[in-house]
Amino acid sequence: MGNQNATLPEDAYLDRDTFRETCLERDGGRCVICGEVAADVHHIIERRLFTDPGEEGGYFTANGASVCERHHIAAEQTRLSPEELRRAAGIEKVIVPAHLYEDGSEAGSRLGKWGDYLLADGFSRSPGELFSDPSVQRILREGGVLERYIAHLRYPRTYHVPFSLGVGPDDRVLADLSSFEGCRIVVSIKRDGENTSIYADGFIHARSPDGLAHPSQSRVRALAARVAYELPAGWRICGENLQAKHAILYHHLPAYFLLISVWNERNECLSWDQTIEWAALLDLPTVEVIYDGPFDETILHSLHRSTDATGDEIEGWVMRRTDGFAYRDFRANVAKFVRAGHVPTHALHWRRGPLVENELDPGV
């Protein structure tokens, strides 16, 4: 084994064999935890989570740690955290799948082996994409860590369509729209609100289960008190909380909470037709559909607009396949278009200022 691999940067994408050789060479062929002869190279973040072009398999030296058999099992069972493995291997760069990277403040350091997120208490975990996989369930059960998982999940990142005009520096863009071809889709207006989940146990949160409460959630909390008991155990609904002004002030909202999706106890998103049925059952309006039909990219281009029928400014649109899908397949089923010039809401720090409420349409 030569020394040429030692000069490769930690974030260089490698083939499988070079990945293994480079990690073993860096670690001196020893387990980074105990110093015994290494039996394998462990993927710090599961290779199945790396699916974007140029990162398939997660073969980066910053994502590998040489381990003995005993500590390989401990790492798979997540009794050894990614942070512990990086520290032991002297890895400085955090590499995580592009679609699971949230923002510069976290830099993926709270992401677990199986795509789970460590919450702010340092103990609890929010289940990730692979949590329901039978093999992962077995591994976590054998490791005695299942009790750490809560029943509340982060809402997945929505990728932009390739022709979206408002792509920010931290946004992600689909390489193509092939996963939508031949499918029925619905396209709905994208408004500038806060994605919010409501659970059957009455719990609500914005993007992350450990997000901070805010006065702008008062109306959705009251809504949760009304509808949560009607949801089956383990189910949740997700929608746009539009109580507070972010970058756009609305004057003609159909409601302060617009239903986007319904998820069952298996972490599967129901079909759009089933979503409509649940919207009627819960007496909730859905996001406003502007197209329902077969996928046609030409039609998608024609949907670009800056205002809705009432004259209120809009952020863009969101497209989804009408079939149901699993949590881990979110990116193949949902995508968005953002208009040019839309100001990213995270840059406005709207949560730090006084609450300014949007307005309902006078006819509501």
QUIDA-V793971 format. One record per residue. N is the residue number from 1. OMEGA is omega in whole degrees, 0 to 359 (none if undefined). D_FIRST is the distance of its C-alpha to the first C-alpha in whole Angstrom. Layout:
BEGIN
n:N omega:OMEGA d_first:D_FIRST
n:N omega:OMEGA d_first:D_FIRST
END
This chain:
BEGIN
n:1 omega:184 d_first:0
n:2 omega:182 d_first:4
n:3 omega:185 d_first:7
n:4 omega:181 d_first:9
n:5 omega:184 d_first:9
n:6 omega:182 d_first:10
n:7 omega:180 d_first:13
n:8 omega:178 d_first:14
n:9 omega:184 d_first:18
n:10 omega:183 d_first:18
n:11 omega:176 d_first:21
n:12 omega:179 d_first:19
n:13 omega:188 d_first:19
n:14 omega:169 d_first:16
n:15 omega:189 d_first:16
n:16 omega:183 d_first:15
n:17 omega:180 d_first:12
n:18 omega:176 d_first:11
n:19 omega:182 d_first:13
n:20 omega:181 d_first:11
n:21 omega:183 d_first:8
n:22 omega:180 d_first:9
n:23 omega:179 d_first:12
n:24 omega:179 d_first:10
n:25 omega:179 d_first:8
n:26 omega:184 d_first:11
n:27 omega:178 d_first:13
n:28 omega:179 d_first:11
n:29 omega:183 d_first:11
n:30 omega:175 d_first:15
n:31 omega:183 d_first:18
n:32 omega:182 d_first:19
n:33 omega:187 d_first:22
n:34 omega:178 d_first:23
n:35 omega:176 d_first:19
n:36 omega:178 d_first:19
n:37 omega:183 d_first:16
n:38 omega:177 d_first:15
n:39 omega:184 d_first:17
n:40 omega:172 d_first:16
n:41 omega:183 d_first:16
n:42 omega:171 d_first:19
n:43 omega:182 d_first:21
n:44 omega:170 d_first:23
n:45 omega:186 d_first:26
n:46 omega:185 d_first:26
n:47 omega:180 d_first:24
n:48 omega:180 d_first:28
n:49 omega:180 d_first:29
n:50 omega:186 d_first:27
n:51 omega:179 d_first:29
n:52 omega:176 d_first:30
n:53 omega:179 d_first:29
n:54 omega:178 d_first:26
n:55 omega:185 d_first:25
n:56 omega:178 d_first:25
n:57 omega:177 d_first:23
n:58 omega:183 d_first:22
n:59 omega:175 d_first:18
n:60 omega:181 d_first:18
n:61 omega:177 d_first:16
n:62 omega:178 d_first:19
n:63 omega:181 d_first:20
n:64 omega:176 d_first:17
n:65 omega:178 d_first:17
n:66 omega:184 d_first:15
n:67 omega:170 d_first:18
n:68 omega:182 d_first:20
n:69 omega:183 d_first:22
n:70 omega:182 d_first:25
n:71 omega:172 d_first:24
n:72 omega:177 d_first:23
n:73 omega:180 d_first:26
n:74 omega:179 d_first:28
n:75 omega:178 d_first:26
n:76 omega:180 d_first:27
n:77 omega:180 d_first:31
n:78 omega:170 d_first:31
n:79 omega:167 d_first:31
n:80 omega:184 d_first:28
n:81 omega:174 d_first:29
n:82 omega:180 d_first:27
n:83 omega:178 d_first:28
n:84 omega:181 d_first:27
n:85 omega:178 d_first:23
n:86 omega:180 d_first:23
n:87 omega:181 d_first:24
n:88 omega:181 d_first:22
n:89 omega:181 d_first:19
n:90 omega:180 d_first:20
n:91 omega:182 d_first:21
n:92 omega:184 d_first:24
n:93 omega:177 d_first:24
n:94 omega:178 d_first:26
n:95 omega:176 d_first:25
n:96 omega:177 d_first:28
n:97 omega:185 d_first:29
n:98 omega:185 d_first:31
n:99 omega:179 d_first:34
n:100 omega:176 d_first:34
n:101 omega:185 d_first:34
n:102 omega:180 d_first:37
n:103 omega:185 d_first:38
n:104 omega:183 d_first:36
n:105 omega:181 d_first:38
n:106 omega:180 d_first:36
n:107 omega:175 d_first:33
n:108 omega:186 d_first:32
n:109 omega:180 d_first:31
n:110 omega:180 d_first:34
n:111 omega:181 d_first:32
n:112 omega:182 d_first:31
n:113 omega:187 d_first:29
n:114 omega:180 d_first:31
n:115 omega:178 d_first:33
n:116 omega:179 d_first:35
n:117 omega:174 d_first:37
n:118 omega:182 d_first:37
n:119 omega:189 d_first:41
n:120 omega:180 d_first:42
n:121 omega:177 d_first:43
n:122 omega:182 d_first:40
n:123 omega:184 d_first:40
n:124 omega:180 d_first:42
n:125 omega:173 d_first:40
n:126 omega:184 d_first:41
n:127 omega:179 d_first:39
n:128 omega:187 d_first:37
n:129 omega:186 d_first:36
n:130 omega:186 d_first:35
n:131 omega:184 d_first:37
n:132 omega:178 d_first:39
n:133 omega:183 d_first:37
n:134 omega:180 d_first:38
n:135 omega:178 d_first:34
n:136 omega:177 d_first:34
n:137 omega:179 d_first:37
n:138 omega:181 d_first:36
n:139 omega:181 d_first:33
n:140 omega:178 d_first:35
n:141 omega:179 d_first:38
n:142 omega:179 d_first:36
n:143 omega:178 d_first:35
n:144 omega:184 d_first:38
n:145 omega:183 d_first:38
n:146 omega:181 d_first:40
n:147 omega:181 d_first:43
n:148 omega:187 d_first:41
n:149 omega:175 d_first:42
n:150 omega:183 d_first:45
n:151 omega:185 d_first:47
n:152 omega:189 d_first:47
n:153 omega:174 d_first:44
n:154 omega:175 d_first:43
n:155 omega:185 d_first:44
n:156 omega:175 d_first:41
n:157 omega:176 d_first:41
n:158 omega:179 d_first:43
n:159 omega:174 d_first:41
n:160 omega:169 d_first:43
n:161 omega:185 d_first:44
n:162 omega:183 d_first:42
n:163 omega:176 d_first:46
n:164 omega:186 d_first:46
n:165 omega:185 d_first:48
n:166 omega:182 d_first:47
n:167 omega:179 d_first:44
n:168 omega:183 d_first:43
n:169 omega:180 d_first:39
n:170 omega:181 d_first:38
n:171 omega:178 d_first:39
n:172 omega:185 d_first:38
n:173 omega:176 d_first:39
n:174 omega:178 d_first:38
n:175 omega:178 d_first:37
n:176 omega:182 d_first:40
n:177 omega:185 d_first:43
n:178 omega:181 d_first:42
n:179 omega:180 d_first:42
n:180 omega:185 d_first:46
n:181 omega:179 d_first:47
n:182 omega:184 d_first:49
n:183 omega:168 d_first:50
n:184 omega:180 d_first:53
n:185 omega:167 d_first:52
n:186 omega:178 d_first:54
n:187 omega:182 d_first:54
n:188 omega:178 d_first:56
n:189 omega:175 d_first:57
n:190 omega:179 d_first:54
n:191 omega:186 d_first:56
n:192 omega:181 d_first:54
n:193 omega:182 d_first:54
n:194 omega:179 d_first:52
n:195 omega:187 d_first:51
n:196 omega:179 d_first:52
n:197 omega:176 d_first:52
n:198 omega:185 d_first:54
n:199 omega:179 d_first:54
n:200 omega:178 d_first:56
n:201 omega:178 d_first:56
n:202 omega:181 d_first:58
n:203 omega:173 d_first:54
n:204 omega:173 d_first:54
n:205 omega:174 d_first:51
n:206 omega:187 d_first:50
n:207 omega:185 d_first:46
n:208 omega:181 d_first:45
n:209 omega:179 d_first:46
n:210 omega:176 d_first:46
n:211 omega:183 d_first:48
n:212 omega:175 d_first:51
n:213 omega:184 d_first:54
n:214 omega:179 d_first:56
n:215 omega:181 d_first:60
n:216 omega:179 d_first:59
n:217 omega:185 d_first:58
n:218 omega:182 d_first:62
n:219 omega:181 d_first:63
n:220 omega:175 d_first:60
n:221 omega:176 d_first:60
n:222 omega:177 d_first:64
n:223 omega:179 d_first:63
n:224 omega:179 d_first:60
n:225 omega:180 d_first:63
n:226 omega:191 d_first:65
n:227 omega:188 d_first:63
n:228 omega:184 d_first:60
n:229 omega:179 d_first:62
n:230 omega:180 d_first:62
n:231 omega:175 d_first:59
n:232 omega:180 d_first:57
n:233 omega:178 d_first:55
n:234 omega:180 d_first:52
n:235 omega:175 d_first:53
n:236 omega:172 d_first:52
n:237 omega:180 d_first:54
n:238 omega:181 d_first:52
n:239 omega:181 d_first:54
n:240 omega:175 d_first:55
n:241 omega:186 d_first:57
n:242 omega:181 d_first:59
n:243 omega:186 d_first:61
n:244 omega:170 d_first:60
n:245 omega:173 d_first:59
n:246 omega:176 d_first:56
n:247 omega:183 d_first:56
n:248 omega:175 d_first:59
n:249 omega:181 d_first:62
n:250 omega:181 d_first:64
n:251 omega:187 d_first:67
n:252 omega:181 d_first:68
n:253 omega:175 d_first:65
n:254 omega:179 d_first:66
n:255 omega:177 d_first:65
n:256 omega:176 d_first:62
n:257 omega:180 d_first:60
n:258 omega:184 d_first:59
n:259 omega:178 d_first:57
n:260 omega:187 d_first:54
n:261 omega:177 d_first:52
n:262 omega:184 d_first:53
n:263 omega:181 d_first:50
n:264 omega:184 d_first:51
n:265 omega:176 d_first:50
n:266 omega:180 d_first:47
n:267 omega:177 d_first:45
n:268 omega:176 d_first:47
n:269 omega:180 d_first:48
n:270 omega:177 d_first:52
n:271 omega:180 d_first:53
n:272 omega:179 d_first:55
n:273 omega:176 d_first:58
n:274 omega:177 d_first:58
n:275 omega:177 d_first:57
n:276 omega:179 d_first:60
n:277 omega:179 d_first:62
n:278 omega:177 d_first:61
n:279 omega:179 d_first:62
n:280 omega:180 d_first:65
n:281 omega:183 d_first:65
n:282 omega:182 d_first:64
n:283 omega:180 d_first:66
n:284 omega:173 d_first:63
n:285 omega:175 d_first:63
n:286 omega:169 d_first:60
n:287 omega:188 d_first:58
n:288 omega:183 d_first:60
n:289 omega:178 d_first:59
n:290 omega:174 d_first:60
n:291 omega:176 d_first:58
n:292 omega:182 d_first:58
n:293 omega:181 d_first:57
n:294 omega:179 d_first:55
n:295 omega:178 d_first:52
n:296 omega:184 d_first:53
n:297 omega:178 d_first:51
n:298 omega:178 d_first:54
n:299 omega:179 d_first:56
n:300 omega:179 d_first:53
n:301 omega:182 d_first:53
n:302 omega:183 d_first:57
n:303 omega:181 d_first:57
n:304 omega:177 d_first:56
n:305 omega:182 d_first:59
n:306 omega:179 d_first:59
n:307 omega:175 d_first:62
n:308 omega:184 d_first:63
n:309 omega:181 d_first:67
n:310 omega:183 d_first:68
n:311 omega:176 d_first:67
n:312 omega:178 d_first:64
n:313 omega:176 d_first:61
n:314 omega:183 d_first:58
n:315 omega:183 d_first:54
n:316 omega:177 d_first:53
n:317 omega:177 d_first:53
n:318 omega:179 d_first:50
n:319 omega:173 d_first:50
n:320 omega:170 d_first:49
n:321 omega:185 d_first:49
n:322 omega:176 d_first:52
n:323 omega:172 d_first:50
n:324 omega:181 d_first:49
n:325 omega:179 d_first:45
n:326 omega:180 d_first:43
n:327 omega:184 d_first:42
n:328 omega:181 d_first:38
n:329 omega:185 d_first:39
n:330 omega:185 d_first:41
n:331 omega:180 d_first:40
n:332 omega:187 d_first:41
n:333 omega:184 d_first:44
n:334 omega:177 d_first:45
n:335 omega:184 d_first:45
n:336 omega:171 d_first:47
n:337 omega:177 d_first:49
n:338 omega:183 d_first:49
n:339 omega:177 d_first:52
n:340 omega:175 d_first:51
n:341 omega:178 d_first:52
n:342 omega:181 d_first:52
n:343 omega:179 d_first:51
n:344 omega:185 d_first:49
n:345 omega:182 d_first:50
n:346 omega:181 d_first:48
n:347 omega:184 d_first:49
n:348 omega:181 d_first:52
n:349 omega:184 d_first:52
n:350 omega:180 d_first:55
n:351 omega:184 d_first:54
n:352 omega:182 d_first:55
n:353 omega:178 d_first:58
n:354 omega:179 d_first:62
n:355 omega:173 d_first:62
n:356 omega:185 d_first:63
n:357 omega:169 d_first:64
n:358 omega:184 d_first:64
n:359 omega:174 d_first:67
n:360 omega:175 d_first:68
n:361 omega:181 d_first:70
n:362 omega:182 d_first:74
n:363 omega:181 d_first:74
n:364 omega:none d_first:72
END
